[in-house]
Amino acid sequence: MRLKCKNLCNQAYVLKLECAEVDVHCVRISVLVGMSLLALAAPAAASNGGTAVPNSSSGGVVYGQAVRRIPPRPVVRRFAIERGKVVVRVDRKGARRMRVSIVLRRGRTTRSLSRTIRTGRRVTLALPTLPPGRWTVSLHVPGLARAARAGLVVHGRPKPKPKPKPPPLPPPAGGVFPVAGPHTYGDGIGAPRDGHTHQGQDVLAAEGTPVVAPLAGTILYRDYQAHSAGFYLVEHAGDGRDFFFAHCQKDTFTVPAGTPVAAGQQLCRVGHTGDARGPHLHFEIWVGGWRVNAASHFIDPLPDLRAWDR
């Protein structure tokens, strides 16, 4: 239209003013056509993957919506092992409490625990009971990629020292030798036996020699063991000790259980019943009772026998 208008304007001056008005109309028409084309092209752009307004349902943020601020990273101010416990302090602005995890490792053994702690202050956490050894302790805090680490050495509990045995009582004066007749000494304390060691003193004597009470006391037991002591008695003496007499001759008991006896009173006769190779008296002295509990124990009777053997 512009070329045509220019040609008209060259032919007649009178037509110049009209031609200018036509040109203005042409410009207005061109602007209106361009805006129409943009309006038609907008849906096409959206269909090609664009979006005119961000949509919250598709992951966008709507204009004017408040954006939540990301909290600052936590800071581990303190992490140590003191007296078998974990001491920790974690600071995080805007958070009063945090959930932390503690992992303990020793070889292939792993123990873990989680706790909610107050931020901005020192907190002491108790650890579970751990086997002895070197442990690695790691503190894991949400928001930190690297864990804080510390070492812990767990010592084994020392075994309690055995209680010392009380010293043997001194041999009492005026005691009576338990075999009332000629005798010799045989095996004593510690002599080897089948499955155990000897716990008393053997006094060898002829079959039927009287066996008497060394001190005054009370007969506690009178019984028979076919494969060990044979016919035996137990006397509780007046000084608190117990005397054990084994291998007595059959049918020679003279006092029943529960009977008080005097020093030198006959109890039975020397025999070889039970596990005995020949006639003899097997004699034991016990402190704390004859096999009453763990505190009961035998002592070597030889010093007493030597003192009574006059």
Secondary structure as GFF3:
##gff-version 3
##sequence-region A 1 310
A	DSSP	alpha_helix	2	11	.	.	.	ID=ss1
A	DSSP	three_ten_helix	13	15	.	.	.	ID=ss2
A	DSSP	alpha_helix	16	47	.	.	.	ID=ss3
A	DSSP	three_ten_helix	56	58	.	.	.	ID=ss4
A	DSSP	beta_strand	75	82	.	.	.	ID=ss5
A	DSSP	beta_strand	85	91	.	.	.	ID=ss6
A	DSSP	beta_strand	97	106	.	.	.	ID=ss7
A	DSSP	beta_strand	109	118	.	.	.	ID=ss8
A	DSSP	beta_strand	123	126	.	.	.	ID=ss9
A	DSSP	beta_strand	133	140	.	.	.	ID=ss10
A	DSSP	beta_strand	148	154	.	.	.	ID=ss11
A	DSSP	beta_strand	184	185	.	.	.	ID=ss12
A	DSSP	beta_strand	192	193	.	.	.	ID=ss13
A	DSSP	beta_strand	196	197	.	.	.	ID=ss14
A	DSSP	beta_strand	201	204	.	.	.	ID=ss15
A	DSSP	beta_strand	210	212	.	.	.	ID=ss16
A	DSSP	beta_strand	217	225	.	.	.	ID=ss17
A	DSSP	beta_strand	230	237	.	.	.	ID=ss18
A	DSSP	beta_strand	242	248	.	.	.	ID=ss19
A	DSSP	beta_strand	260	261	.	.	.	ID=ss20
A	DSSP	beta_strand	266	269	.	.	.	ID=ss21
A	DSSP	beta_strand	280	287	.	.	.	ID=ss22
A	DSSP	beta_strand	297	299	.	.	.	ID=ss23
A	DSSP	alpha_helix	302	308	.	.	.	ID=ss24
###
